Amino acid sequence: MSLHDWDDVRNELLRDRATAEALEVVQMRKQLIAAMAQKRRQSKITQEKIAGQIGVSKQAISKFESGASSPTLDVVFRYAEALNIDLFSKLKQAFA
């Protein structure tokens, strides 16, 4: 039995439309989380402060920002609100 090259396997999987769309959603989610974490750092707000504002633990914020966990939409929207980001408007623009 021989091993297959990852690029070949990935390309084969992405031929399936549902798989390709799921990957796109994951990539967009990662971009959103990275942008929000960057805004938090630029605003000099600690993970602990954000956590207290939105009612989760600092560890939850750390896992959220590192990609180790996947927060609920409610947590994402509360996180954005704590950073004064109008996520609803941004989503409307993205899907207009």
N, C-alpha and C positions, 0 to 999 in steps of 0.2 A: 504494500500500500504506500503510495507516495503522497506527500503533502502538497497542497495547492498554494500558490502564491496568493497573499491576501488581496492584492489589487484585482486579480482575476475573480476571486470569490465575491468581493465587493461589487464589481461591475455586473456580475451575474445576478446578485441580489437586487441591485438597483434597476434592473430591467423590469421588475415588478412595480407597477405604478403605485400601489398602496405602500410598498416598502420605501420607495423614493419619496413619497409625500410625508411619510412618518419621519424619515430622516430630516427633511426640510423643516418640519415642525420642531424637532429637537434642536437643530442648528439655530433657528430663530429664537427659541427659548434661551439657549446659551448666550446668544448675543444680547438679549434683553437683560439677563441677569448680570452679565459683565458690565453693561452700560450703567445699570443701577448701582452696582458695587463701586464703580469708578466715581459716579456722582456722589455717593456717600463719602468716599475717601476725600474727594476734592472739597466737599463741604465740611471736612474735618469732624464728621459725626462718627462716633464709635459704634461698633456692632452692638455693644451693650445698650447704648442709648436708643438705637433703632428698635432693638428687641423689647425694651421697656415700653416704648411708644405703641408698638403693635401687639403686645401681649404674647410674645414667644420668648424662648430662652436665647441667650447669646450663642449657645451652641447650635441652635436651629438656624440662626442667621449665618453662622460660619459654614454650616453644611450646605445651606442654600446657595451661598456665594461660591463655594468651591465645587458645586455640582454633585456633592455626595448625597443630597436629598432633593426631592421634588416637592416644593410647597404647593399648597392648594391655591387656586385663583384668588380666594379671599385674602390669603397672606400676601400674595404678589401685589394686589391692589392696595392693601394697607401699607406695605413697604413703600410703594411708589408715592402714596399720599404723604407718608412721613418725610419723604424727600421733596415734597411739593411738585411732584410730577403728575400731570393730568393724563393718566394712562388711557382713559376713555377717549380723549381727543386724539391721542396718538394712534390708537387702534382704528378709529374712524378714518383717519387720514391714510393709514396703511391699506385699508380695505376699500377705499372709495374708488 
